[in-house]
Amino acid sequence: MNLDRWPHWVSDDGAITLINADCLALLSDMEACTVDALITDPPYCSGGYMEAQKNTKAQGLRGATVSAEDFKWFTSDNMGTSGLVWMLREMMVQCHRILKPNRSAFVFTDWRMIPNVAPALESGGMRYRNMIVWDKGNAGLGVGFKPAHEIIMEFCNGSTEYQCKDGQNVLRSARLYGPAKVHGAQKPVEVIAELIRVSTPIGGTVLDAFGGSGTTAVAASGLGRRAMVCERDPGYFEIAKTRIQKELDQRNGTGPLIKATLWEAAT
Ligand SMILES: C[S@@+](CC[C@H](N)C(=O)[O-])C[C@H]1O[C@@H](n2cnc3c(N)ncnc32)[C@H](O)[C@@H]1O
């Protein structure tokens, strides 16, 4: 792969590579069988940032019902459902090629989009293996059964080889608030760290095609894994670079980043 085609940043120890590119262009340039896990959080395109917006715009997006003005918060979240389905299938065709055999791909979504995106992702060549729930503990805004979870779909490339036997398909971690949140769709480091711990060998490489603020890189680095993270928006690329460097600096000489992990809390 010729990284010089895109703006990029590599951590001093060479373990983290962050690339400012469209993921479909980047993935098609990557070599086959080089990655140990895909952990990625694409735009959900399910109708807006706030739950109230999603409820008024029906399931998924139909191009004519939304305008770019409604969705300024990050790239591609204003796509219609067919655009998302096309993009995710293309991503998965490449990931199937790039992943080593017997490895997993984890893709975040919300309940609305599973019927649309799960078949598209599976058609990329990997088997739909599990549905993992991120339980946020407290419900968000809304009425009736207020939303308190998001979904992580797992796909496998052959018969999965896990790194431990104590993984569970409900991951409990509070939603993020406050100054630590530098991206509107940022996920907790602990949730992504648990996916890495169970799926990826120490020293292995995790790929994130929709990197946002770089949470996957922070989690991978804290667990002694390598990360290749792609983000299309130049602003978020810079935010991720600053965040990852800051985390690495703080960690210098003080041990692993991930201290209060989900599995430690559960035992
Ligand atoms: C849901 S956010 C990821 C948030 C991330 N998990 C975090 O914790 O910060 C999705 C990201 O994908 C980026 N994106 C959208 N389309 C993309 C594409 N085609 N290639 C690469 N990145 C893309 C958006 O700019 C956005 O930052």
The ligand as a MOL file (V3000), in Angstrom:
LIG
                    3D

  0  0  0     0  0            999 V3000
M  V30 BEGIN CTAB
M  V30 COUNTS 27 29 0 0 0
M  V30 BEGIN ATOM
M  V30 1 C -19.9560 7.3560 13.6590 0
M  V30 2 S -18.5360 8.2760 13.3230 0 CHG=1
M  V30 3 C -17.2570 7.3420 14.1260 0
M  V30 4 C -17.0480 7.7580 15.5540 0
M  V30 5 C -15.9410 6.9560 16.2370 0
M  V30 6 N -16.3570 5.6070 16.5270 0
M  V30 7 C -15.4830 7.6170 17.5400 0
M  V30 8 O -15.5400 6.9880 18.6100 0
M  V30 9 O -15.0750 8.7820 17.4790 0 CHG=-1
M  V30 10 C -18.2770 7.9470 11.6250 0
M  V30 11 C -17.1160 8.7030 10.9940 0
M  V30 12 O -16.9380 8.2170 9.6550 0
M  V30 13 C -16.5010 9.2940 8.8450 0
M  V30 14 N -16.7810 8.9240 7.4460 0
M  V30 15 C -17.9480 9.0280 6.7730 0
M  V30 16 N -17.8290 8.5450 5.5240 0
M  V30 17 C -16.5550 8.0930 5.4060 0
M  V30 18 C -15.8240 7.4390 4.3620 0
M  V30 19 N -16.3960 7.1910 3.1840 0
M  V30 20 N -14.5280 7.0920 4.5920 0
M  V30 21 C -13.9410 7.3460 5.8040 0
M  V30 22 N -14.5800 7.9760 6.8290 0
M  V30 23 C -15.8740 8.3280 6.6340 0
M  V30 24 C -17.2690 10.5080 9.3630 0
M  V30 25 O -16.6000 11.7100 9.0510 0
M  V30 26 C -17.3220 10.2060 10.8730 0
M  V30 27 O -16.2920 10.8890 11.5650 0
M  V30 END ATOM
M  V30 BEGIN BOND
M  V30 1 1 1 2
M  V30 2 1 2 3
M  V30 3 1 2 10
M  V30 4 1 3 4
M  V30 5 1 4 5
M  V30 6 1 5 6
M  V30 7 1 5 7
M  V30 8 2 7 8
M  V30 9 1 7 9
M  V30 10 1 10 11
M  V30 11 1 11 12
M  V30 12 1 11 26
M  V30 13 1 12 13
M  V30 14 1 13 14
M  V30 15 1 13 24
M  V30 16 1 14 15
M  V30 17 1 14 23
M  V30 18 2 15 16
M  V30 19 1 16 17
M  V30 20 1 17 18
M  V30 21 2 17 23
M  V30 22 1 18 19
M  V30 23 2 18 20
M  V30 24 1 20 21
M  V30 25 2 21 22
M  V30 26 1 22 23
M  V30 27 1 24 25
M  V30 28 1 24 26
M  V30 29 1 26 27
M  V30 END BOND
M  V30 END CTAB
M  END
